[in-house]
């Protein structure tokens, strides 16, 4: 049974930065693709970024050049560095992995406001 625990959300001003962390347990972390998704109230959950076991990354267009996903295999942790934040980045952010089924973290709120 996989467990994913996010942290690092909070309030930031437009143009500011936040770093999200997701610690995982119960999975062969180094062999898996992990992702960050986000969801606003009333909206669908959307992919923000993914990182392959070999380090290949993929981003949704709206965050390219501003967000960076990375992983630390010995720590079983995936990160999302968010820079140049915009009000539209406000959402609940979720860590994700698929191991025969989808696993999600509990989510962490990111609010971008002046």
Helices and strands as residue ranges (DSSP letters): E 3-7, E 10-12, E 18-25, G 29-31, E 34-39, E 46-51, E 57-59, G 61-63, E 67-72, G 73-75, E 77-82, G 87-89, E 91-98, E 102-104, E 108-112
